[in-house]
């Protein structure tokens, strides 16, 4: 997963990633671009805690890759 903000990735690239995922596959390209425009990409270190069981999340996380 990416957890350090990556300003090199564009909303368009993230929109394509979302549209190709099973979670967002039913959305139009325009809808995926809208969601992607509000997203931020981060890189997390191996073994870094992203959230703990029982916590109430304030955001949605999508794992794009990992170990």
Buried (B, 14 or more C-beta within 10 A) or exposed (E): BBBEEEEEBEBEEBBBBBBEEEEBEEBEEEBBBBBBEEBEBBEBEEEEEEEEEEEEEEEEEBEBEEE
